[in-house]
Amino acid sequence: MKNMLLVINPQSGKSQIKGKLVEVADLFVKAGYQIELYITQKEMDAARIVEERGEDHDVVVCSGGDGTLNEVLNGLMKLAGKPILGYLPAGSTNDFAASQGIPSGIMQAAQVIADGNTADIDVGCFNGRYFTYVAAFGMMTDVPYATPRESKAVLGYQAYLLEGAKRLGKMESKHVRMTIDDITYEGDILVGMVSNASRIAGIKGLNGKNAQLDDGKFEVLLVEHSTNPIRLTETVTELLTPDMPAKRVYRFEGSHIKFEFDEPVAWVLDGEYGGDQTSVTIDVEKQGLRIYK
């Protein structure tokens, strides 16, 4: 019999896991798993329990949003012998699950784990902290962690839209110097993202149509600032149309990325606060984690 550590954040999204827990556990037991269940109690609790107990298990499964998944990832990456990761998406956006082709329904995602098909995916390391699908700075990027938990629990993805609407009149650029492998860039940026995903903030294709999730490279998206309303409209169109010639939206890819800023800039990692940084180094660990998908 295989051992499973099942980590659940009961506060994620609309808490749909609560009504499915017995059914999920029954499915895993029938698939040959002995389950140890842990309910998270506070921030970073998931990372702690995975780091402490993960190596005693063949599989670690987490249920929660992308933030909970990020915690579990950071616990796993500290282990010499990493269990396989399973994910039951229960957040408000679930961009990681959508990018990986993991079903959004709890029971359907649990069946994927029971079926046992796995794949290796790339992992990003941001100044020593790991992330699964996006590290970002600039306009609107703080919306996922700034949106009140209570609003997310009631409204789901609509809570993000309401929070974002409050920021529409506040556009501030950040002067950035970036090096990605052997390419350099310098400019005033409205939004910057480093990602390994086909969907970000519920939008498909922001970083291009051909993003590979296991090639050892992450995609970089930089949106230049403009105070001209016409140019701003053109920029939005270019952002949502990756095939357009680049004028103010730039897309790169690489495995070693460095950003430098003149003043501290707030970052978000997988929807959670990543700290105020003046210097950021991001390295890609090619196929650094095995997941069920």
C-alpha positions, 0 to 999 in steps of 0.5 A, a space after each residue: 500500500 502506498 502512503 499519501 499525505 493529503 494537505 487541505 486548506 479549508 479556506 481556499 476558494 468557496 471551500 468546496 473540498 469540505 463537502 467532498 472530503 469523504 468521497 475523495 478519501 474513499 477514492 484514494 483508499 480504493 486506489 491503494 493509498 493509506 492516507 495521512 490528513 492534515 488541515 492547515 491552520 495558518 500561513 506557511 503551515 502547508 510548507 512546514 508539514 510537507 517539509 517535516 512529513 513529506 519524505 515519509 510518503 510516496 505522494 503529497 496531495 494538496 487541496 487549495 488555491 495556487 497560494 496553497 500549492 506554492 507553499 506545498 511546492 516550497 516544502 517539497 523542494 527542500 526534500 532530498 527524495 521528493 514525493 509525487 505531487 497531486 493537486 485538487 484545485 479549490 481556489 478562485 482562479 486555479 491558473 496552474 491547474 488550467 495550464 497543466 490540464 488538471 480538471 477543475 472539479 475536485 472529484 475529476 482531479 482526484 481521479 487523475 491522481 488515482 489513475 497514476 499518470 505523471 509528468 515532470 514540470 519545470 520549477 522557478 526559483 526566485 531569490 531562493 523561493 520556489 514558484 510553479 507558474 508566475 512571478 510578477 510585478 507592476 500594475 494589478 499584480 497585487 490583486 490576488 493577495 490584496 483581495 480580502 479572503 472573505 470576498 474570494 470565499 463568497 464571490 470567487 473570481 469576481 472578487 478579483 475583478 472588483 478589486 482590480 477595478 479599484 486600481 484602474 486609475 493608478 498606473 505607475 511604471 517601474 524602471 527596470 534593468 533585465 538580463 535574460 541569458 545573453 539578452 539585456 533590456 532596460 526601460 519603464 515597465 507597467 507590468 512584468 511577468 516571468 511565467 511557466 503557464 498557458 493561462 495567467 489571471 484567467 487569461 490564455 496566451 498572455 506570454 505567447 501561444 507556444 509556452 512549453 512547461 518542461 523545456 527548462 525555459 520560462 517566458 518573460 513578458 514586459 509591458 512598457 508604460 505609456 501616458 498616451 491614451 491611444 498608445 495605451 489602447 494599442 498596448 492592451 491590444 498587443 498584449 492580448 494578441 501575441 502575434 502582433 509585432 512588438 512595439 510596447 509589449 516584449 516577450 522573451 524566454 530563458 533559464 536565467 533571469 535577473 532584474 534590478 530596480 532603482 527602488 524596492 518593487 513589490 512582487 507576487 509569486 503564484 498569487 501570493 506576496 513575494 516581498 519588496 525587491 531591488 534585485 531579483 534572480 530567477 533560475 529555472 530547474 528543468 523538470 524539477 518536480 513530478 506531478 499527476 496530470 
